[in-house]
């Protein structure tokens, strides 16, 4: 750990100058308490740095939560081992691609399972209780439940160090969460402009506690976080069904972990109740289970937190980008992607060039940097990868 200032603690050994500068700017906002904690996978973000943990007193910066509210991971350890698996993994990949809508703008056009309806009813009831209509942001929000999205979102079948089979996926609150986030980032900017607040970056605009704007954001944020949680659970049910059909017998869920890495909660740190925003970071309280994925061709980790107080009981959320998507597309070829994905069943397409493992930080370095934040319990290697374009 490197203490850069009294209000800026850094765990990243791979840190670009502009990322460091951006995080330091955020750490100097007047309501930060006690300090900003920068995780090992940090990289440049919109307003606030991806991989930052931002505790605030009496205010929240919507861009410090991010536009994919509630984005996170879910993993299930099954009772199966590598020796139980059929040889044709392509069949499994294609069945998952058929069961879970992939890519931006792809939706569920019909509710086909009872648990899907139950989750939608739960989300509708929560919205009504909160006095909030998600349809004002996305009329088709119900069709978005159980959809993956694109970019770095993925579904994987993996093996751990004992060759046990895990089902693993990454997604968030989809289009409805994005629209909620974009709306409140704009509301915060308007609020600061009306109150003549000078900002070092327009995307660090904030909302002040005990105002109508703040209360509405917290309300809608909580709903979007629940949507993201249920979205992952819904997709995992569908993936498990595909796996059961492929292997010919039911899945027993021996362990399940479902955690956010873009969210805000009320927490107590260094003697004060703060709004803790984790933008690309997971909660890592002592003994708490968490998930840290690598890129689409590298290892992922199931971890338990060490409760590091200086890190605000947090840990990294993944490998973190080292190259922009545009730079990765210019630098790498499809043959290089194929080489990186050797031994993994995936859809062979140019669409994933910007997700090539070499566009990300070395996950081994990230995990070394996180040694005082988490304990590694399981190391996973992919055998099937599903992504949206």
Secondary structure, 3 states (H helix, E strand, C coil): CEEEECCEEECCCCCCHHHHHHHHHHHCCCCECCCEEEEEEEECCCCCCEEEEEEECCEECHHHCCCCCCCEEEEEEEEEEHHHCCCCHHHHHHHHHHHCECCCCCCCCCCCCHHHHHHHHHHHHHHHHHCCCHHHCCCCHHHHCCECCCCCCEEEEEECCCCEEEEEEEECCHHHHHHHHHHHHHHHHHHHHHCCCCCCCHHHCCEECCCHHHHHHHHHHHHHHHHHHHHHHHHHHHHHHHHHHHHCCCCCCCEEEEEECEEEEEEEECCEEEEEEEECEEECCCCCEEEECCCCCCCEEEEEECCCCCCCCEEECCCCECCCHHHHHHHCCHHHHHHHCCCCECCCCHHHHHHCHHHECCHHHHHHHCCCCEEEEEEEEEEEEEECC
